[in-house]
Amino acid sequence: MLEFSQEPTSFVDGIPVFESEGKNLDPDTVKAFGEEWERFDAFSDDEISTAGKEYFDLLPDHVLSEFENALDMGCGSGRWTKYIAPHVKHVVAIDPSEACFVAKRNTADLANVRILKASVENIPFPDESFDLAICLGVLHHIPDTQKALSELCKKIKPGGTLLLYLYYDLSNRNLLFRALHRLSELPRMLIHRFPSAIKDLSCDFMALFVYLPFIGLSKLSALVSENLAEKMPLSYYRNKTWNIIRNDARDRFGTPLEQRFSKSQIEEMLREANMTPPMFSPKAPFWHCTAKKA
């Protein structure tokens, strides 16, 4: 078992807590995600498997089994920890929000998992401790994504692997798609400021009256052409449950801080973090990629 590089500040419900002294964290965003994962605190095995196969298409099960010490940075409810735990030897799952307590409940039956409360700038292990790090849908919610990525990559062993997912800038989408996304920013800028209960209701409204109609349209388009269906906004959710649709609507519209990146920007950030050129998946969600530690 890996040893801590520093002593925990405290223990809460058995979870080691490491307070961050840095400023590369948005408190409102951390609070919003803690509330989100306390509400969406459980996913079925089928939900995790369906989404997991899409995020981990570049790291299939037989490849995951080659890793010994894995880090899940920004673990949220622990669903990706649950996905990889049967395949790797050890998983350390870290989140700076109250979600870490949800993750602990969801992984309580997994003997090879440790849950910690810490930020990406205060990962309490020596550099080069992990041969696999996953960070899915996290670093675009941090003020300085480059700095956070560099801190994360320091913890990867030379030759180790990173699986990264950052929101894309829609540069591979048509003009109408990009215009609709810009329009969606207007309600997001309002909704994320609401009190938690009103925010939840507002995000459910968006899931019902924005997500579902576009999902239905993409399903109808698939009857004509799969290529046409994939060009439709929110077509990614055609095979997703109502639970996941509501959760992702909450993620999209309830989050104060969000950034988006092009492929070239991600490549440059990884280069700055001492990683090899990434391999991008051609499939949604965009962009997720793997890279090796140089």
C-alpha positions, -999 to +999 in steps of 0.1 A: +000+000+000+013+035-009+024+057+020+012+093+024+038+120+017+022+141+045+000+136+075-038+141+072-052+173+086-080+153+101-102+122+097-140+125+090-161+093+090-128+074+085-117+094+055-083+111+056-087+148+049-059+168+034-066+206+034-054+225+004-035+258+010-034+267-027-058+288-046-064+267-077-099+257-067-132+274-070-151+270-037-185+275-053-178+248-079-166+224-053-197+230-032-219+225-063-204+192-071-207+180-035-244+188-037-247+171-071-232+138-060-251+138-028-283+139-049-271+116-076-254+092-052-260+058-070-257+043-104-267+008-115-240-016-127-255-014-162-253+025-161-217+023-150-208-004-176-225+014-205-208+048-198-176+032-187-171+014-220-173+047-238-149+066-215-125+036-213-126+026-250-088+034-252-082+013-220-101-020-224-102-044-195-072-064-205-051-032-206-065-021-172-053-054-157-017-044-164-018-015-138-010-018-102-016+015-085-043+037-100-055+072-091-090+084-097-087+122-094-120+140-088-138+107-082-172+122-075-196+094-065-170+068-072-185+053-103-152+052-123-134+038-093-160+010-093-154+005-130-117+000-128-114-016-093-120-052-105-091-049-130-063-030-112-045-040-080-051-008-059-072+024-065-068+057-046-099+078-052-097+115-043-122+143-044-121+178-027-159+179-022-183+162+001-187+137-027-159+117-012-183+104+015-207+093-013-178+075-030-169+058+003-204+044+006-205+032-030-171+015-028-174+001+007-174-035-006-142-030-026-111-040-005-086-025-029-100+010-028-090+040-006-110+072-005-094+105+004-106+141+006-080+164-011-075+186-041-055+180-072-028+205-060-025+186-027-024+149-037-008+134-006+016+109-023+051+112-035+057+121-072+058+091-096+036+069-073+009+057-098+012+038-131-024+049-140-042+081-134-078+088-146-093+123-145-127+124-162-147+156-164-128+174-137-100+198-147-122+220-169-139+230-137-106+243-121-094+279-126-060+270-139-064+238-158-028+237-170-014+240-135-038+213-122-029+189-150+008+194-143+003+187-106-016+155-115+009+143-140+037+146-115+022+117-096+024+094-126+054+071-130+076+074-161+059+053-187+027+054-168-007+063-184-032+091-180-068+089-191-081+124-194-115+139-204-119+176-209-149+194-223-143+201-260-147+235-277-171+222-303-147+230-331-156+197-348-193+206-348-214+226-374-225+262-370-260+254-358-247+230-332-223+256-318-250+283-319-273+261-298-246+255-273-239+292-270-276+298-264-275+271-236-250+293-218-276+318-210-297+296-187-265+280-172-253+314-161-286+320-143-293+285-129-259+279-112-266+309-090-298+295-076-302+279-041-296+242-043-333+231-043-343+255-070-312+246-090-322+209-088-357+217-101-343+239-129-319+213-140-346+186-141-366+211-162-338+214-186-334+176-188-371+172-195-377+200-219-343+204-236-324+171-233-353+147-240-366+165-272-331+165-287-325+129-277-358+120-294-349+139-325-316+121-327-333+087-323-356+096-352-327+107-373-310+074-367-339+057-386-326+077-416-289+077-410-266+070-381-242+097-393-270+122-393-281+111-358-246+116-344-246+152-356-276+160-335-271+179-302-272+155-272-272+124-294-247+109-269-276+103-246-296+080-269-286+049-249-285+066-214-310+063-186-332+091-172-310+090-141-278+098-162-296+124-183-308+142-151-273+139-136-256+153-166-281+182-169-273+190-133-236+188-141-240+211-172-263+238-159-256+237-121-218+243-123-204+278-118-170+273-136-166+256-169-139+258-196-136+242-230-106+232-250-095+222-285-075+192-294-044+213-300-048+230-266-051+197-248-020+184-267-001+215-256-012+212-220-001+176-219+033+185-235+038+211-208+029+184-182+057+162-195+034+138-212+038+122-247+014+132-275-021+120-266-042+094-284-077+109-288-108+087-290-128+094-322-159+087-302-179+108-277-175+121-251-152+147-266-124+150-259-111+120-240-076+107-246-047+087-232-011+099-229+021+084-214+044+100-189+076+109-207 
